[in-house]
């Protein structure tokens, strides 16, 4: 059985969230401190240059903060939280022919998800999978056994193509 979720992977995402959150706040604080420090050196001869320097520095540190928070911290925190919830749940198993939907959608303040349909004869069940993990699934039409927790695919085993 190929498993997608592990405590080590969850901890890696949690560490990444902590590191990027600290880096974002540090960049913002250092930018503000540098702006305040530049204000001590202002006189009538360099006021215009210092103004543009302070505005530029504040803008750059603000964008660094926003980008780190939105592109690194928030996704890593959401992934770690999702993994913690999945690992804590009891796993169930299903068997059938796997079909993956083409598009992903974002759960607000959480992960991006893709839908998968598992069909076994007349019985059909709709499951979800983390969009980042969907590429690790076998090709569509494979007969598989999947482990699930909270209707999310946590692992699979190909029974036959």
C-alpha positions in Angstrom: 0.0 0.0 0.0 1.4 3.4 -1.0 0.6 5.9 1.8 0.4 9.7 1.2 0.3 10.9 4.8 2.9 10.6 7.5 3.8 12.3 10.7 7.2 13.3 9.3 5.6 15.0 6.3 3.1 16.8 8.6 6.0 18.0 10.8 7.9 19.2 7.7 4.9 21.3 6.7 4.4 22.6 10.3 8.1 23.6 10.5 7.8 25.3 7.1 4.8 27.3 8.4 6.6 28.3 11.6 9.8 29.3 9.7 8.0 31.3 7.0 5.7 33.0 9.5 8.7 34.1 11.5 10.5 35.2 8.3 7.5 37.3 7.2 7.2 39.1 10.5 10.9 39.6 10.7 11.0 41.2 7.2 8.2 43.5 8.2 9.8 44.5 11.5 13.2 45.0 10.0 11.7 47.2 7.3 10.0 49.4 9.9 13.1 49.6 12.0 15.1 50.6 9.0 12.6 53.2 8.1 12.7 54.6 11.6 16.5 54.6 11.6 16.6 56.5 8.3 14.4 59.2 9.8 17.2 60.0 12.3 19.5 61.1 9.3 17.1 63.4 7.6 18.0 67.0 7.1 16.9 69.7 4.6 19.5 68.7 2.1 18.5 65.0 1.8 14.8 65.1 2.8 13.6 64.2 -0.7 16.0 61.2 -1.1 15.2 59.9 2.4 11.5 60.2 1.7 11.8 58.1 -1.4 14.1 55.7 0.5 11.6 55.2 3.4 8.7 54.8 1.0 10.6 52.2 -1.1 11.8 50.3 2.0 8.3 50.2 3.5 6.8 49.1 0.3 9.4 46.3 -0.3 9.2 45.0 3.3 5.4 45.1 3.1 5.4 43.1 -0.1 7.9 40.6 1.2 5.6 40.1 4.2 2.5 39.6 2.0 4.2 37.2 -0.4 5.7 35.1 2.4 2.4 34.9 4.2 0.2 34.1 1.2 2.6 31.9 -0.8 4.4 30.0 1.9 3.0 30.3 5.4 -0.8 29.9 4.6 -0.5 26.9 2.3 2.0 25.1 4.7 -0.2 25.8 7.7 -3.3 24.5 5.9 -1.4 21.4 4.7 -0.1 20.6 8.2 -3.6 21.1 9.7 -5.2 18.9 7.1 -2.6 16.2 7.6 -3.0 16.3 11.4 -6.7 15.8 11.0 -6.3 12.9 8.5 -3.7 11.1 10.6 -5.9 11.3 13.7 -8.8 9.6 11.9 -9.5 5.9 11.6 -8.9 4.6 8.0 -11.5 2.7 6.0 -10.9 0.8 2.7 -12.7 0.8 -0.7 -12.1 -1.2 -3.8 -13.0 -0.3 -7.4 -12.1 1.4 -10.6 -10.6 4.8 -10.0 -11.5 7.9 -12.1 -10.1 11.3 -11.2 -11.9 14.5 -12.0 -10.0 17.0 -14.2 -10.3 20.1 -12.1 -9.2 21.1 -8.6 -11.0 23.5 -6.2 -9.7 25.4 -3.2 -11.4 24.9 0.1 -11.4 28.3 1.8 -8.5 28.6 4.3 -7.5 25.0 3.5 -6.1 22.9 0.8 -6.8 22.5 -2.9 -8.9 19.3 -3.6 -9.7 17.1 -6.5 -12.6 14.6 -6.6 -12.2 11.0 -7.4 -14.9 8.4 -8.2 -14.4 4.8 -7.2 -16.8 2.4 -9.0 -17.3 -1.3 -8.1 -20.1 -2.8 -10.1 -23.2 -0.8 -9.4 -21.8 0.8 -6.3 -20.0 4.2 -6.7 -18.4 6.4 -4.0 -17.1 9.9 -4.4 -13.8 10.6 -2.6 -11.5 13.6 -2.4 -7.7 13.9 -2.6 -5.3 16.7 -1.9 -4.6 18.2 -5.3 -0.8 18.1 -4.6 -1.0 14.3 -4.1 -3.3 13.6 -7.1 -0.4 13.2 -9.5 0.8 10.2 -7.4 -2.3 8.2 -8.1 -2.3 5.4 -10.7 -3.8 6.2 -14.2 -7.6 6.5 -14.6 -9.3 3.2 -15.0 -7.0 1.3 -12.7 -8.7 -1.2 -10.3 -7.4 -0.2 -6.9 -7.9 -0.6 -3.2 -7.8 2.8 -1.4 -7.5 3.8 2.2 -9.6 6.8 3.2 -10.0 9.0 6.2 -12.8 11.6 6.3 -13.5 10.7 2.6 -9.9 11.7 1.6 -7.8 9.2 -0.1 -4.8 8.5 2.2 -3.2 5.6 0.3 -3.7 3.2 -2.6 -2.7 -0.2 -3.9 -3.2 -1.2 -7.5 -4.9 -4.6 -7.7 -4.7 -4.9 -11.5 -4.7 -2.5 -14.5 
